[in-house]
Every structure is written in C-alpha cells, then in structure tokens.
C-alpha cells in the first residue's frame, strides 16, 4: 500500500491532517491502536465539554470528533484501526511502516500524531482486589454521563479531569462527592473556584484531605472507607459509582526505537514545519515538543497545517505549494464537492 502521508494516530490532530492534505490533493492512511477514530477525545472524554475550539462555544469530545469526521468526508483516506505501528524503515527516499497486523504502507511522509502515546489509567493502590467492580461501578473515564444520572457518585482526584467532571456531573447526579488527598488542586483556578462554590451552596460535598483505604460491597459498590490524613480518623461514606482521575501512565512504546530525538517522552521538532531529526518524519500535536509548546488541540491544528505544506514539497519537488482561501478558492471548492459557490 502506498500513500502520500502516513498518519500515526487518529485523534483530532490526525483527522485534521486529512483535511489539510486533502485540500492540497494529497491522500492519507491513518493508523490507530484503538477501535475507533478520535483518540483520547473519543476513548476517555467523549462527554467532556471543550470550550476552546475557535468559533465553537461548546462541544463535547465526541461531538468534536464527529465534526472532524464530517469535515474530511470529501477526501481520500484509509483508516486502519486496532493496530499499532511496530516498525519504520527506509525504502529508498521513502519510508515503510509495518503494523501489528502485518500491514505494510509506504510513503515519503510520516506524521506522528499519537497524542501522549499509549496510555493506561493510574489505579488506586489498595490491598483488596476491586477489579470485579471495574466497568460496572468503578470507572477511569466518562463515556456516557447519562449512565450516572440520579446516582450517588464519588470522584477522586485533584486535576482538571476531576474538577471538570465534578462541575458537569453536579447537574445530573443525585449526590456528588469530590475527594482529594490535600486541600489544593492542580487544575485550572477557575474550575477550582466553581467547585468550591458548588460545595458552599450544598450542591456537592468536598472532602479534603482524605485518601481511600478500602471499597466495600458484594456484587456492587456500597461504601468506602476514607482516612483523614491530618487527624488519622477513618470515615465511611455510601456511594454507588466511583470515578478515579489519578491521571494516566503514558508510554511512547515503539516510538523510542525509531531513532528520533526525544526529550521527556516527547519528540523534538523544529518550528518551521514540525519535522523531526529524520527527514520526512513529522510530529504534530501533544506528542511533540519545542520552545513555547502548548498542549492544545488548536496548537496541533496549526502544526499539522504547516507540516502538510512541507510534505507536499517532498512529493512534488520544485513545485510551489498551492495556496488558497477556502472562502474563495474554486479548486478547493471542487475538492470539497461544493458547487456554484
């Protein structure tokens, strides 16, 4: 299989790469180890609200993914799911990747849009086994917030995910408790302010500084034992559902074997076209690093837009990269399937 651009990772930045490539007449093959496109937005935070997409005041993670998929419908791309890229090797002036399903794809350009790499949730360290509750009463992400409607829910964590979901779920839960090991949070100050206001207004319970000691229940979760880390007193609370937002263990996996310059588990790139130290291999989105880097979706969109320009010149040496505004370019309108515009 040959293509103009191989995109490793089908999250928002990977999907937008298809759009930017498409308006330049380039095609893509996207490879992702998940069973659906969308990356963390679809897998971990489908119901989480996003407020910083330009021109879109509010959008959930899944709505954002759906909009990107709709946007790239006019373009030629293939999506290979449930497989990871295990090997990358030189083939003349091109690259060949081999996946875990033994698919081989050749291209002059590889875009690594793998987000934070492979990830797995950090779980509580308890003496007793609680795996029988996972996926039923214990969760590490919210895939459908309506499943928690009118439930007694307990959230553990002190970062953005814990704060954001406390704010969001306070609107639909029968009872909501946020528990953190200290009375200081790592999330956005504005979110923390909202959470404390919800507690003051009696809409949620905020318990700090507490840590989880044990989970009680037979077939379902019934109660929790908590230790106050200051007084050393043990308290018991009743709950039905538990959300753990302790963060993710992030791993680059096979990426470390691809002879790329890496710093603190992120791939170093230049800021002209976000190419790595290997010519023809680009890194866009949260997987890369450079001076002033911000881990925002909109930053990834900017990065991949410039990287696609360089990819075009690698496929068409000596040609000027065609540039046009989507508002007025007839050729872009034709590619988008628009008529009489």
Short mmCIF file of the C-alpha atoms (twelve columns), coordinates in Angstrom:
data_MODEL
# 
_entry.id   MODEL 
# 
loop_
_atom_site.group_PDB 
_atom_site.id 
_atom_site.type_symbol 
_atom_site.label_atom_id 
_atom_site.label_alt_id 
_atom_site.label_comp_id 
_atom_site.label_asym_id 
_atom_site.label_seq_id 
_atom_site.Cartn_x 
_atom_site.Cartn_y 
_atom_site.Cartn_z 
_atom_site.pdbx_PDB_model_num 
ATOM 1   C CA . UNK A 1   0.000   0.000  0.000  1 
ATOM 2   C CA . UNK A 2   1.318   3.438  -0.924 1 
ATOM 3   C CA . UNK A 3   0.056   6.834  0.156  1 
ATOM 4   C CA . UNK A 4   1.150   10.462 0.277  1 
ATOM 5   C CA . UNK A 5   1.090   10.697 4.082  1 
ATOM 6   C CA . UNK A 6   1.012   8.018  6.762  1 
ATOM 7   C CA . UNK A 7   -0.615  9.395  9.906  1 
ATOM 8   C CA . UNK A 8   0.099   7.524  13.130 1 
ATOM 9   C CA . UNK A 9   -2.780  8.381  15.423 1 
ATOM 10  C CA . UNK A 10  -6.411  9.129  14.531 1 
ATOM 11  C CA . UNK A 11  -7.141  11.730 17.206 1 
ATOM 12  C CA . UNK A 12  -8.295  15.271 16.365 1 
ATOM 13  C CA . UNK A 13  -4.903  16.400 15.000 1 
ATOM 14  C CA . UNK A 14  -4.528  13.233 12.934 1 
ATOM 15  C CA . UNK A 15  -8.018  13.688 11.492 1 
ATOM 16  C CA . UNK A 16  -7.387  17.346 10.667 1 
ATOM 17  C CA . UNK A 17  -4.227  16.292 8.830  1 
ATOM 18  C CA . UNK A 18  -6.523  14.526 6.335  1 
ATOM 19  C CA . UNK A 19  -8.331  17.805 5.697  1 
ATOM 20  C CA . UNK A 20  -5.183  19.876 5.192  1 
ATOM 21  C CA . UNK A 21  -3.689  17.164 2.982  1 
ATOM 22  C CA . UNK A 22  -6.927  16.856 1.030  1 
ATOM 23  C CA . UNK A 23  -7.109  20.500 0.001  1 
ATOM 24  C CA . UNK A 24  -3.593  20.109 -1.429 1 
ATOM 25  C CA . UNK A 25  -4.642  16.986 -3.330 1 
ATOM 26  C CA . UNK A 26  -2.791  14.552 -1.055 1 
ATOM 27  C CA . UNK A 27  -4.200  11.329 0.396  1 
ATOM 28  C CA . UNK A 28  -3.577  9.734  3.776  1 
ATOM 29  C CA . UNK A 29  -3.597  6.432  5.615  1 
ATOM 30  C CA . UNK A 30  -4.371  6.750  9.335  1 
ATOM 31  C CA . UNK A 31  -3.301  4.047  11.784 1 
ATOM 32  C CA . UNK A 32  -4.563  3.811  15.356 1 
ATOM 33  C CA . UNK A 33  -4.420  1.129  18.031 1 
ATOM 34  C CA . UNK A 34  -7.916  1.998  19.264 1 
ATOM 35  C CA . UNK A 35  -11.094 0.521  17.781 1 
ATOM 36  C CA . UNK A 36  -12.455 3.887  16.602 1 
ATOM 37  C CA . UNK A 37  -11.140 7.281  15.488 1 
ATOM 38  C CA . UNK A 38  -10.949 10.209 17.880 1 
ATOM 39  C CA . UNK A 39  -8.083  9.340  20.234 1 
ATOM 40  C CA . UNK A 40  -8.475  10.375 23.865 1 
ATOM 41  C CA . UNK A 41  -11.414 12.649 22.997 1 
ATOM 42  C CA . UNK A 42  -13.458 9.611  21.935 1 
ATOM 43  C CA . UNK A 43  -11.967 6.991  24.244 1 
ATOM 44  C CA . UNK A 44  -11.586 8.831  27.554 1 
ATOM 45  C CA . UNK A 45  -13.515 12.103 27.341 1 
ATOM 46  C CA . UNK A 46  -16.397 11.735 24.848 1 
ATOM 47  C CA . UNK A 47  -18.789 13.683 27.094 1 
ATOM 48  C CA . UNK A 48  -16.261 16.195 28.395 1 
ATOM 49  C CA . UNK A 49  -17.027 19.744 27.251 1 
ATOM 50  C CA . UNK A 50  -14.485 21.601 25.106 1 
ATOM 51  C CA . UNK A 51  -14.642 25.391 25.092 1 
ATOM 52  C CA . UNK A 52  -11.501 26.499 23.213 1 
ATOM 53  C CA . UNK A 53  -12.189 25.423 19.618 1 
ATOM 54  C CA . UNK A 54  -12.256 28.711 17.643 1 
ATOM 55  C CA . UNK A 55  -15.776 29.635 16.589 1 
ATOM 56  C CA . UNK A 56  -17.376 26.789 18.568 1 
ATOM 57  C CA . UNK A 57  -18.516 27.998 22.000 1 
ATOM 58  C CA . UNK A 58  -19.259 24.488 23.299 1 
ATOM 59  C CA . UNK A 59  -18.620 20.971 22.029 1 
ATOM 60  C CA . UNK A 60  -18.164 17.614 23.708 1 
ATOM 61  C CA . UNK A 61  -15.155 15.481 22.856 1 
ATOM 62  C CA . UNK A 62  -17.256 13.120 20.745 1 
ATOM 63  C CA . UNK A 63  -19.063 15.983 19.005 1 
ATOM 64  C CA . UNK A 64  -15.669 17.422 18.095 1 
ATOM 65  C CA . UNK A 65  -14.546 14.098 16.642 1 
ATOM 66  C CA . UNK A 66  -17.818 13.716 14.716 1 
ATOM 67  C CA . UNK A 67  -17.410 17.207 13.254 1 
ATOM 68  C CA . UNK A 68  -13.854 16.425 12.116 1 
ATOM 69  C CA . UNK A 69  -15.000 13.161 10.521 1 
ATOM 70  C CA . UNK A 70  -17.755 15.055 8.703  1 
ATOM 71  C CA . UNK A 71  -15.234 17.661 7.554  1 
ATOM 72  C CA . UNK A 72  -12.940 15.077 5.913  1 
ATOM 73  C CA . UNK A 73  -15.687 13.071 4.174  1 
ATOM 74  C CA . UNK A 74  -14.849 14.560 0.720  1 
ATOM 75  C CA . UNK A 75  -11.256 13.356 0.859  1 
ATOM 76  C CA . UNK A 76  -9.489  10.108 0.033  1 
ATOM 77  C CA . UNK A 77  -8.152  8.405  3.128  1 
ATOM 78  C CA . UNK A 78  -7.964  4.964  4.687  1 
ATOM 79  C CA . UNK A 79  -8.386  4.191  8.369  1 
ATOM 80  C CA . UNK A 80  -6.586  1.194  9.882  1 
ATOM 81  C CA . UNK A 81  -7.843  0.541  13.413 1 
ATOM 82  C CA . UNK A 82  -6.939  -1.931 16.165 1 
ATOM 83  C CA . UNK A 83  -3.303  -1.949 15.143 1 
ATOM 84  C CA . UNK A 84  -0.146  -0.126 16.070 1 
ATOM 85  C CA . UNK A 85  2.969   0.761  14.097 1 
ATOM 86  C CA . UNK A 86  5.736   -1.591 15.214 1 
ATOM 87  C CA . UNK A 87  8.461   -0.805 12.661 1 
ATOM 88  C CA . UNK A 88  9.616   2.079  10.468 1 
ATOM 89  C CA . UNK A 89  12.393  1.635  7.912  1 
ATOM 90  C CA . UNK A 90  13.918  3.479  4.961  1 
ATOM 91  C CA . UNK A 91  12.931  2.361  1.463  1 
ATOM 92  C CA . UNK A 92  14.983  4.455  -0.948 1 
ATOM 93  C CA . UNK A 93  13.829  8.040  -0.465 1 
ATOM 94  C CA . UNK A 94  10.620  6.893  1.228  1 
ATOM 95  C CA . UNK A 95  9.554   5.273  4.476  1 
ATOM 96  C CA . UNK A 96  7.812   1.981  5.080  1 
ATOM 97  C CA . UNK A 97  5.842   1.205  8.219  1 
ATOM 98  C CA . UNK A 98  4.773   -2.231 9.377  1 
ATOM 99  C CA . UNK A 99  1.819   -2.620 11.732 1 
ATOM 100 C CA . UNK A 100 0.974   -5.221 14.346 1 
ATOM 101 C CA . UNK A 101 -1.443  -6.723 11.782 1 
ATOM 102 C CA . UNK A 102 1.425   -7.089 9.263  1 
ATOM 103 C CA . UNK A 103 0.129   -4.319 7.031  1 
ATOM 104 C CA . UNK A 104 2.920   -2.520 5.165  1 
ATOM 105 C CA . UNK A 105 2.448   1.046  3.955  1 
ATOM 106 C CA . UNK A 106 4.985   3.110  2.022  1 
ATOM 107 C CA . UNK A 107 5.124   6.891  1.897  1 
ATOM 108 C CA . UNK A 108 7.511   9.822  1.606  1 
ATOM 109 C CA . UNK A 109 5.918   11.356 4.707  1 
ATOM 110 C CA . UNK A 110 5.065   10.065 8.162  1 
ATOM 111 C CA . UNK A 111 3.080   12.214 10.589 1 
ATOM 112 C CA . UNK A 112 3.230   11.065 14.207 1 
ATOM 113 C CA . UNK A 113 0.038   12.381 15.794 1 
ATOM 114 C CA . UNK A 114 -0.057  9.923  18.656 1 
ATOM 115 C CA . UNK A 115 -1.139  12.363 21.380 1 
ATOM 116 C CA . UNK A 116 0.505   11.309 24.621 1 
ATOM 117 C CA . UNK A 117 1.442   7.920  23.188 1 
ATOM 118 C CA . UNK A 118 -0.140  4.778  24.553 1 
ATOM 119 C CA . UNK A 119 -1.812  5.267  27.894 1 
ATOM 120 C CA . UNK A 120 -3.467  3.447  30.751 1 
ATOM 121 C CA . UNK A 121 -5.203  4.904  33.817 1 
ATOM 122 C CA . UNK A 122 -3.415  5.095  37.150 1 
ATOM 123 C CA . UNK A 123 -5.393  2.961  39.596 1 
ATOM 124 C CA . UNK A 124 -5.653  3.228  43.387 1 
ATOM 125 C CA . UNK A 125 -3.196  1.154  45.363 1 
ATOM 126 C CA . UNK A 126 -5.429  -0.923 47.638 1 
ATOM 127 C CA . UNK A 127 -4.761  -4.169 49.460 1 
ATOM 128 C CA . UNK A 128 -8.053  -5.751 48.407 1 
ATOM 129 C CA . UNK A 129 -8.922  -6.600 44.802 1 
ATOM 130 C CA . UNK A 130 -11.586 -4.359 43.259 1 
ATOM 131 C CA . UNK A 131 -11.324 -5.481 39.620 1 
ATOM 132 C CA . UNK A 132 -14.797 -7.096 39.725 1 
ATOM 133 C CA . UNK A 133 -16.294 -3.600 40.089 1 
ATOM 134 C CA . UNK A 134 -14.392 -2.056 37.160 1 
ATOM 135 C CA . UNK A 135 -16.564 -1.156 34.196 1 
ATOM 136 C CA . UNK A 136 -19.663 -1.609 36.345 1 
ATOM 137 C CA . UNK A 137 -19.320 0.731  39.322 1 
ATOM 138 C CA . UNK A 138 -15.694 1.894  39.012 1 
ATOM 139 C CA . UNK A 139 -14.573 3.972  36.041 1 
ATOM 140 C CA . UNK A 140 -11.485 5.889  34.897 1 
ATOM 141 C CA . UNK A 141 -13.278 7.961  32.281 1 
ATOM 142 C CA . UNK A 142 -16.821 9.039  31.442 1 
ATOM 143 C CA . UNK A 143 -18.077 7.650  28.150 1 
ATOM 144 C CA . UNK A 144 -21.765 8.380  28.727 1 
ATOM 145 C CA . UNK A 145 -22.585 10.768 31.517 1 
ATOM 146 C CA . UNK A 146 -26.257 9.773  31.393 1 
ATOM 147 C CA . UNK A 147 -25.296 6.445  32.965 1 
ATOM 148 C CA . UNK A 148 -24.505 8.443  36.123 1 
ATOM 149 C CA . UNK A 149 -27.756 10.388 36.150 1 
ATOM 150 C CA . UNK A 150 -29.566 10.275 39.512 1 
ATOM 151 C CA . UNK A 151 -26.734 8.202  41.038 1 
ATOM 152 C CA . UNK A 152 -24.604 8.733  44.124 1 
ATOM 153 C CA . UNK A 153 -21.171 9.347  42.584 1 
ATOM 154 C CA . UNK A 154 -17.780 9.772  44.227 1 
ATOM 155 C CA . UNK A 155 -14.886 11.353 42.337 1 
ATOM 156 C CA . UNK A 156 -11.239 11.002 43.375 1 
ATOM 157 C CA . UNK A 157 -8.588  13.371 42.028 1 
ATOM 158 C CA . UNK A 158 -7.285  16.914 42.059 1 
ATOM 159 C CA . UNK A 159 -6.559  17.746 38.424 1 
ATOM 160 C CA . UNK A 160 -8.561  19.199 35.566 1 
ATOM 161 C CA . UNK A 161 -10.485 15.998 34.835 1 
ATOM 162 C CA . UNK A 162 -11.668 15.655 38.439 1 
ATOM 163 C CA . UNK A 163 -12.688 19.322 38.644 1 
ATOM 164 C CA . UNK A 164 -14.310 19.478 35.192 1 
ATOM 165 C CA . UNK A 165 -16.378 16.355 35.766 1 
ATOM 166 C CA . UNK A 166 -17.387 17.495 39.226 1 
ATOM 167 C CA . UNK A 167 -18.810 20.659 37.675 1 
ATOM 168 C CA . UNK A 168 -20.506 18.795 34.817 1 
ATOM 169 C CA . UNK A 169 -21.944 15.888 36.820 1 
ATOM 170 C CA . UNK A 170 -23.213 18.132 39.618 1 
ATOM 171 C CA . UNK A 171 -26.056 18.988 37.234 1 
ATOM 172 C CA . UNK A 172 -27.376 15.425 36.950 1 
ATOM 173 C CA . UNK A 173 -26.218 13.317 39.922 1 
ATOM 174 C CA . UNK A 174 -28.394 12.653 42.953 1 
ATOM 175 C CA . UNK A 175 -25.344 13.130 45.161 1 
ATOM 176 C CA . UNK A 176 -21.783 14.011 44.215 1 
ATOM 177 C CA . UNK A 177 -18.680 13.832 46.410 1 
ATOM 178 C CA . UNK A 178 -15.217 15.031 45.376 1 
ATOM 179 C CA . UNK A 179 -12.344 13.609 47.414 1 
ATOM 180 C CA . UNK A 180 -8.733  14.745 47.248 1 
ATOM 181 C CA . UNK A 181 -5.668  13.952 49.356 1 
ATOM 182 C CA . UNK A 182 -4.979  17.625 50.030 1 
ATOM 183 C CA . UNK A 183 -6.890  20.900 50.068 1 
ATOM 184 C CA . UNK A 184 -5.097  22.252 47.000 1 
ATOM 185 C CA . UNK A 185 -5.801  21.340 43.397 1 
ATOM 186 C CA . UNK A 186 -3.724  21.031 40.237 1 
ATOM 187 C CA . UNK A 187 -6.490  22.065 37.864 1 
ATOM 188 C CA . UNK A 188 -7.465  25.423 36.423 1 
ATOM 189 C CA . UNK A 189 -8.053  28.060 39.142 1 
ATOM 190 C CA . UNK A 190 -11.411 28.996 37.625 1 
ATOM 191 C CA . UNK A 191 -12.584 25.379 37.803 1 
ATOM 192 C CA . UNK A 192 -11.437 25.084 41.406 1 
ATOM 193 C CA . UNK A 193 -13.357 28.253 42.255 1 
ATOM 194 C CA . UNK A 194 -16.529 26.800 40.710 1 
ATOM 195 C CA . UNK A 195 -16.119 23.527 42.602 1 
ATOM 196 C CA . UNK A 196 -15.692 25.295 45.936 1 
ATOM 197 C CA . UNK A 197 -18.777 27.406 45.188 1 
ATOM 198 C CA . UNK A 198 -20.784 24.234 44.478 1 
ATOM 199 C CA . UNK A 199 -19.652 22.907 47.855 1 
ATOM 200 C CA . UNK A 200 -20.584 26.138 49.631 1 
ATOM 201 C CA . UNK A 201 -24.015 26.068 48.005 1 
ATOM 202 C CA . UNK A 202 -24.589 22.486 49.150 1 
ATOM 203 C CA . UNK A 203 -24.735 21.088 45.601 1 
ATOM 204 C CA . UNK A 204 -21.742 18.772 46.133 1 
ATOM 205 C CA . UNK A 205 -19.613 17.535 49.021 1 
ATOM 206 C CA . UNK A 206 -15.904 18.315 49.018 1 
ATOM 207 C CA . UNK A 207 -13.788 16.137 51.296 1 
ATOM 208 C CA . UNK A 208 -10.126 17.035 51.870 1 
ATOM 209 C CA . UNK A 209 -7.579  15.870 52.921 1 
ATOM 210 C CA . UNK A 210 -8.710  12.265 52.526 1 
ATOM 211 C CA . UNK A 211 -7.334  9.124  50.892 1 
ATOM 212 C CA . UNK A 212 -9.144  5.913  50.027 1 
ATOM 213 C CA . UNK A 213 -8.490  2.938  52.293 1 
ATOM 214 C CA . UNK A 214 -10.944 0.319  51.029 1 
ATOM 215 C CA . UNK A 215 -14.041 -0.351 48.955 1 
ATOM 216 C CA . UNK A 216 -16.921 -2.305 50.422 1 
ATOM 217 C CA . UNK A 217 -19.618 -4.195 48.577 1 
ATOM 218 C CA . UNK A 218 -20.663 -7.639 47.398 1 
ATOM 219 C CA . UNK A 219 -21.944 -7.554 43.828 1 
ATOM 220 C CA . UNK A 220 -21.971 -3.762 43.657 1 
ATOM 221 C CA . UNK A 221 -20.078 -0.943 45.357 1 
ATOM 222 C CA . UNK A 222 -21.838 0.031  48.584 1 
ATOM 223 C CA . UNK A 223 -19.465 2.156  50.673 1 
ATOM 224 C CA . UNK A 224 -15.930 3.483  51.022 1 
ATOM 225 C CA . UNK A 225 -13.536 3.783  53.946 1 
ATOM 226 C CA . UNK A 226 -11.599 7.054  53.951 1 
ATOM 227 C CA . UNK A 227 -8.619  8.150  56.016 1 
ATOM 228 C CA . UNK A 228 -8.234  11.782 57.019 1 
ATOM 229 C CA . UNK A 229 -4.500  12.330 56.536 1 
ATOM 230 C CA . UNK A 230 -4.377  15.090 59.179 1 
ATOM 231 C CA . UNK A 231 -6.487  13.676 62.020 1 
ATOM 232 C CA . UNK A 232 -5.867  9.995  61.097 1 
ATOM 233 C CA . UNK A 233 -9.560  9.343  61.654 1 
ATOM 234 C CA . UNK A 234 -11.339 6.801  59.446 1 
ATOM 235 C CA . UNK A 235 -14.715 7.693  57.956 1 
ATOM 236 C CA . UNK A 236 -17.208 5.651  55.965 1 
ATOM 237 C CA . UNK A 237 -19.377 7.047  53.164 1 
ATOM 238 C CA . UNK A 238 -22.012 5.407  50.972 1 
ATOM 239 C CA . UNK A 239 -21.766 5.600  47.202 1 
ATOM 240 C CA . UNK A 240 -22.917 3.799  44.061 1 
ATOM 241 C CA . UNK A 241 -20.381 4.798  41.422 1 
ATOM 242 C CA . UNK A 242 -16.703 5.776  41.650 1 
ATOM 243 C CA . UNK A 243 -14.617 7.815  39.211 1 
ATOM 244 C CA . UNK A 244 -10.845 7.751  39.619 1 
ATOM 245 C CA . UNK A 245 -8.997  10.621 37.941 1 
ATOM 246 C CA . UNK A 246 -5.472  9.952  39.149 1 
ATOM 247 C CA . UNK A 247 -4.030  10.577 35.695 1 
ATOM 248 C CA . UNK A 248 -2.560  8.332  33.029 1 
ATOM 249 C CA . UNK A 249 0.609   6.321  32.663 1 
ATOM 250 C CA . UNK A 250 1.920   7.479  29.305 1 
ATOM 251 C CA . UNK A 251 4.338   5.448  27.218 1 
ATOM 252 C CA . UNK A 252 5.909   6.110  23.836 1 
ATOM 253 C CA . UNK A 253 6.259   2.381  23.189 1 
ATOM 254 C CA . UNK A 254 7.843   1.502  19.799 1 
ATOM 255 C CA . UNK A 255 8.363   5.220  19.023 1 
ATOM 256 C CA . UNK A 256 11.502  5.050  21.170 1 
ATOM 257 C CA . UNK A 257 13.012  2.601  18.647 1 
ATOM 258 C CA . UNK A 258 12.607  4.895  15.630 1 
ATOM 259 C CA . UNK A 259 15.848  6.895  16.086 1 
ATOM 260 C CA . UNK A 260 14.015  10.125 16.802 1 
ATOM 261 C CA . UNK A 261 15.323  12.812 19.138 1 
ATOM 262 C CA . UNK A 262 13.211  12.609 22.292 1 
ATOM 263 C CA . UNK A 263 13.066  14.831 25.365 1 
ATOM 264 C CA . UNK A 264 10.997  13.850 28.413 1 
ATOM 265 C CA . UNK A 265 8.868   11.389 26.429 1 
ATOM 266 C CA . UNK A 266 8.120   13.929 23.688 1 
ATOM 267 C CA . UNK A 267 9.548   14.129 20.178 1 
ATOM 268 C CA . UNK A 268 11.715  17.142 19.382 1 
ATOM 269 C CA . UNK A 269 10.729  19.072 16.242 1 
ATOM 270 C CA . UNK A 270 11.608  22.333 14.538 1 
ATOM 271 C CA . UNK A 271 9.048   25.147 14.454 1 
ATOM 272 C CA . UNK A 272 9.223   25.817 10.714 1 
ATOM 273 C CA . UNK A 273 7.430   22.657 9.616  1 
ATOM 274 C CA . UNK A 274 7.470   20.408 12.728 1 
ATOM 275 C CA . UNK A 275 9.814   17.904 11.157 1 
ATOM 276 C CA . UNK A 276 11.864  15.646 13.418 1 
ATOM 277 C CA . UNK A 277 15.571  14.891 13.091 1 
ATOM 278 C CA . UNK A 278 14.569  12.279 10.487 1 
ATOM 279 C CA . UNK A 279 13.741  13.867 7.119  1 
ATOM 280 C CA . UNK A 280 10.172  13.121 6.126  1 
ATOM 281 C CA . UNK A 281 9.015   12.230 9.640  1 
ATOM 282 C CA . UNK A 282 6.929   14.893 11.353 1 
ATOM 283 C CA . UNK A 283 5.446   15.015 14.860 1 
ATOM 284 C CA . UNK A 284 2.314   17.080 15.482 1 
ATOM 285 C CA . UNK A 285 0.060   17.611 18.478 1 
ATOM 286 C CA . UNK A 286 0.746   16.613 22.068 1 
ATOM 287 C CA . UNK A 287 3.444   14.098 21.080 1 
ATOM 288 C CA . UNK A 288 5.939   16.833 20.119 1 
ATOM 289 C CA . UNK A 289 7.918   19.460 21.984 1 
ATOM 290 C CA . UNK A 290 9.677   22.716 21.125 1 
ATOM 291 C CA . UNK A 291 10.278  26.054 22.901 1 
ATOM 292 C CA . UNK A 292 6.913   27.555 23.867 1 
ATOM 293 C CA . UNK A 293 4.931   24.381 23.194 1 
ATOM 294 C CA . UNK A 294 1.313   24.337 24.438 1 
ATOM 295 C CA . UNK A 295 -0.648  21.083 24.621 1 
ATOM 296 C CA . UNK A 296 -3.798  22.411 22.995 1 
ATOM 297 C CA . UNK A 297 -5.831  20.946 20.140 1 
ATOM 298 C CA . UNK A 298 -5.709  24.252 18.271 1 
ATOM 299 C CA . UNK A 299 -1.889  24.245 18.511 1 
ATOM 300 C CA . UNK A 300 -1.856  20.804 16.910 1 
ATOM 301 C CA . UNK A 301 -4.067  22.065 14.079 1 
ATOM 302 C CA . UNK A 302 -1.548  24.851 13.377 1 
ATOM 303 C CA . UNK A 303 1.379   22.433 13.482 1 
ATOM 304 C CA . UNK A 304 -0.075  19.900 11.075 1 
ATOM 305 C CA . UNK A 305 -1.158  22.640 8.650  1 
ATOM 306 C CA . UNK A 306 2.461   23.778 8.241  1 
ATOM 307 C CA . UNK A 307 3.789   20.210 8.206  1 
ATOM 308 C CA . UNK A 308 1.491   19.287 5.309  1 
ATOM 309 C CA . UNK A 309 2.997   22.144 3.292  1 
ATOM 310 C CA . UNK A 310 6.445   20.540 3.632  1 
ATOM 311 C CA . UNK A 311 5.018   17.094 2.878  1 
ATOM 312 C CA . UNK A 312 3.672   18.466 -0.418 1 
ATOM 313 C CA . UNK A 313 7.125   19.676 -1.488 1 
ATOM 314 C CA . UNK A 314 8.642   16.268 -0.673 1 
ATOM 315 C CA . UNK A 315 6.144   14.619 -3.023 1 
ATOM 316 C CA . UNK A 316 6.340   17.378 -5.638 1 
ATOM 317 C CA . UNK A 317 9.923   18.721 -5.563 1 
ATOM 318 C CA . UNK A 318 10.337  22.064 -7.254 1 
ATOM 319 C CA . UNK A 319 6.612   22.822 -7.310 1 
ATOM 320 C CA . UNK A 320 5.122   25.751 -5.484 1 
ATOM 321 C CA . UNK A 321 2.691   24.746 -2.766 1 
ATOM 322 C CA . UNK A 322 -0.765  25.791 -3.981 1 
ATOM 323 C CA . UNK A 323 -2.344  28.257 -1.589 1 
ATOM 324 C CA . UNK A 324 -5.941  29.395 -1.496 1 
ATOM 325 C CA . UNK A 325 -8.604  30.526 0.912  1 
ATOM 326 C CA . UNK A 326 -11.457 28.108 1.496  1 
ATOM 327 C CA . UNK A 327 -13.841 31.062 1.195  1 
ATOM 328 C CA . UNK A 328 -12.933 31.816 -2.409 1 
ATOM 329 C CA . UNK A 329 -10.730 29.122 -3.972 1 
ATOM 330 C CA . UNK A 330 -12.549 27.358 -6.805 1 
ATOM 331 C CA . UNK A 331 -10.130 24.410 -6.737 1 
ATOM 332 C CA . UNK A 332 -10.668 23.896 -3.005 1 
ATOM 333 C CA . UNK A 333 -14.435 24.099 -3.505 1 
ATOM 334 C CA . UNK A 334 -14.171 21.374 -6.151 1 
ATOM 335 C CA . UNK A 335 -12.201 19.164 -3.788 1 
ATOM 336 C CA . UNK A 336 -14.835 19.731 -1.119 1 
ATOM 337 C CA . UNK A 337 -17.570 18.800 -3.568 1 
ATOM 338 C CA . UNK A 338 -19.137 22.251 -3.479 1 
ATOM 339 C CA . UNK A 339 -20.953 23.671 -6.475 1 
ATOM 340 C CA . UNK A 340 -21.928 27.201 -7.509 1 
ATOM 341 C CA . UNK A 341 -20.026 28.838 -4.646 1 
# 
